[in-house]
Amino acid sequence: MSLKSKIMKKKNESIQRPISLQPGESASVVSPIYPSVVYASETPDMLDDQYEGRVQGYTYAREGHPNATALAKQIDLLEQTDGGIITGSGMAAITAAIMGTLSSGDHIVGGDQLYGRSLRLMKSDLPRFGIEVSLTNVTDISKVKGAIKSNTKLILVELVSNPTLRVADISGIVSLCREKDIKLLVDNTFTTPKAFKPVSAGADIVVNSVTKLLAGHSDVTLGYVVAKDKKLNKSIYDFIVTTGLTPSPYECWLAERGLMTFSLRFDSSQATALGLAKYLAVNENVDRVIYPTLPDHPDAAHVKQNLGSNGCNIVSFELKNKTREAANRFVKQLDGIAFAPTLGDVGTTLSHPASSSHRGLSEDERLTLGITEGFFRVSVGLEDISSLTEKFELALKHT
Ligand SMILES: Cc1ncc(COP(=O)(O)O)c(C=O)c1O
């Protein structure tokens, strides 16, 4: 008797499970949520078939569940990859990508302007496990070459750095990786697969913080990782399953819903971000504006080669008055814009790196990056450009 007919035949008064909830011949348009932690198989033979990949089926939610699969498949389509894995956060994806690839004694090179927690992982945690780390300027290929050692196995890059929006020399790094047999891991969170497809560009592993633009509503914390090489992908998957970096079905379901509008949100936010960048560039209270497609961008050639006409949804700028007092007044007056260190929400958010993401650096280290007290990063959401510029106009007058 099959498992399904066994389930249907249970007819006593006591509660029992599993009870089948098959919807009949019609199909649900929306993915159902599968909160089940365990999945029942028909026989030990069937379990063998599942574990050995001869039949598809779930066993235990930490190892995988339908909502994670549904979300991973959608992101695979966007990234033009296959076999993506969903994790409980973007940092879980980055950790798994590194720990699934490297062993003690290996060396990793990372961009020196990576996301703060990635930098912390590189500087403080990986060395504790015997992994050597070097950080370097990934916009300059000679610096990357100079950082390579005989035991270098992995390079971690974000195409666009946060918050100074410098753009890496990805094609130079891809050639270097091929020449030296080094794997390239790209964190595609800022750029998203709409603006840049790392695997098509030659990367071996891609991660995304799904928390940001892909899910888009600041109500889930999730990550995505995929490696082109199946063996490496399996090693990353095993690390995730063993260490429990697994996502919740509810969050996967919510992120899948958010993802349905990702493309529209991205296009709209990016167009508004360019409008805001142009507006800020001529405001008398603003000293400088950084946006990838503005003509004065320091890495214009890398932008053109990798992003085409895309600039993404982030604009950074610096006030003329670079004091903390002016920064406080500006934030206080910027009505209706959340002052919150995140990005990719449907609503525009503002962050002040000197007091948040880069507060751990000394003032001199911040100044080397160009981050003064007057430096701000805007993650542009879905508001009309006119309502945004009106708000910025008023707040900038108080600086
Ligand atoms: C570029 C980048 N990568 C990774 C992360 C980490 O993602 P999560 O917050 O989902 O762990 C972030 C978070 O801000 C990020 O900005």
The ligand as a Tripos MOL2 file, in Angstrom:
@<TRIPOS>MOLECULE
LIG
   16    16     1     0     0
SMALL
NO_CHARGES

@<TRIPOS>ATOM
      1 C1         26.7430   43.3030    0.8540 C.3       1 LIG1
      2 C2         26.1610   42.5130    1.9860 C.ar      1 LIG1
      3 N1         26.4420   41.2080    2.0600 N.ar      1 LIG1
      4 C3         25.9470   40.4360    3.0590 C.ar      1 LIG1
      5 C4         25.1410   40.9800    4.0410 C.ar      1 LIG1
      6 C5         24.6300   40.0870    5.1390 C.3       1 LIG1
      7 O1         23.3170   39.7450    4.9070 O.3       1 LIG1
      8 P1         22.3230   39.3040    6.1190 P.3       1 LIG1
      9 O2         22.0260   40.5540    6.8840 O.co2     1 LIG1
     10 O3         21.1570   38.7280    5.3900 O.co2     1 LIG1
     11 O4         23.0690   38.3000    6.9260 O.co2     1 LIG1
     12 C6         24.8030   42.3340    3.9870 C.ar      1 LIG1
     13 C7         23.9510   42.9380    5.0160 C.2       1 LIG1
     14 O5         23.7700   44.1380    5.1040 O.2       1 LIG1
     15 C8         25.3430   43.1220    2.9270 C.ar      1 LIG1
     16 O6         25.0780   44.4370    2.8430 O.3       1 LIG1
@<TRIPOS>BOND
     1     1     2 1
     2     2     3 ar
     3     2    15 ar
     4     3     4 ar
     5     4     5 ar
     6     5     6 1
     7     5    12 ar
     8     6     7 1
     9     7     8 1
    10     8     9 2
    11     8    10 1
    12     8    11 1
    13    12    13 1
    14    12    15 ar
    15    13    14 2
    16    15    16 1
@<TRIPOS>SUBSTRUCTURE
     1 LIG1         1 GROUP 0 **** ****
